[in-house]
Amino acid sequence: MGIPLTDDASLHPLVLPARADAEDAGEFRELARVRNAVYRELTGRTEQDLTPEALLPLLRSRKERTTVVWAVRVGDETVGRAVVDIPHEEGSRVAIASIEIHPRVWGRGIGTAVVPHIEAVARDHGRTVIQNWTEQPASDGPRLEARTGFGSVPDDHVARFLTRHGFTLEQVYRVSRLDVTASTLDRARALYEEARAFSADYRVVQWGLPTPAEHIDGYAWLKSRMSTDAPSGDLETDEEAWDAQRLIDGEKRIEEMGQTMQVTVAQHIPTGELTAFTELGIGPVLTTTTHQHDTLVLVEHRGHRLGQLVKCAALLAWGDVAPESGDVITYNAEENRPMLSINEAMGFTAIAYEGAWKKELT
């Protein structure tokens, strides 16, 4: 029996199977299918699709966070899901939550009925802030401005739902796409050579997972700085503690998901310190969209075109990994002008926007 939400909808805590192809994994596999359908409806694109095998490792609780997952059903049909992540960083006030319901059942009070359950999980873990990241479908109608003063999202059903339930739009991320062609690669080569002229004290180092032993500590340090050095507006950002074991465990999850990832770093030659990085990744099918994941230049090493250096070097080398992947998708905060300028110079164009929302629990 599920938890009643409305006359015909219910909420079902999901016990994750040991494997996505296990005998008892039917409910989970259906949830994965519906998740993909919801993303396709919202974005009009398919690059967010995940197989059940790729989704399962993302939903498991682990040392650094607890994850709670529910299936949302109307009658016996799964129509969406709700997920709450509770980070375990010391002193964290944050829960990260999402409600993803198929648009064809919007307007029936189902999402509204889910909200108290998400808030209860947050409170049970001593959290006073809920944060949410949601990409919205494109619209020519009214816009809602982010509190950072940079960027906006459509003031549509999604925005009205979040606003009605006490969320404020803190930040907007630009979703950008680069079509990989001979001309964009030529442009990347020229930009790479330009960056080399400003970064004589740095070398480019690249690897595929797993990370070589000599770079594990440096790469883990860079990952930890993503939580403090990247623009975040007035969102609650916990300083994430990354050590060698957390990095190794994360790379094992990427392998379990069937993902391929390339890491490109800038190493400071005089000290050997890793000072900037970017990640390119792709799923099991190497002809699909490539994702640019984390990219960061340490604050103390900015001003040497290192972001341009690593992003161009990564793209130029990616053809040896996934030569038939025809495009790259990346997400950047609208106020992150230095990184957006690099993207624009490389040929990335905006295709959508994602809102970062925050609610203070009373």
Secondary structure, DSSP 8 states (H G I E B T S, - for coil): --EE-SSSEEEEE----SSTTSTT-HHHHHHHHHHHHHHHHHHS-STT---HHHHHHHHS-BTTEEEEEEEEEETTEEEEEEEEEEE--TT--EEEEEEEE-GGGTTSSHHHHHHHHHHHHHHHTT--EEEEEEEE---SS-EEE-TTSS-EEE-SHHHHHHHHTT-EEEEEEEEEEEE--HHHHHHHHHHHHHHHTT-TTEEEEEEESS--GGGHHHHHHHHHHHHHHS--TTS--------HHHHHHHHHHHHHTT-EEEEEEEEETTT--EEEEEEEEE-SSTTS-EEEEEEEE-GGGTTS-HHHHHHHHHHHHHTTT-TT--EEEEEEETT-HHHHHHHHHHT-EEEEEEEEEEEE--
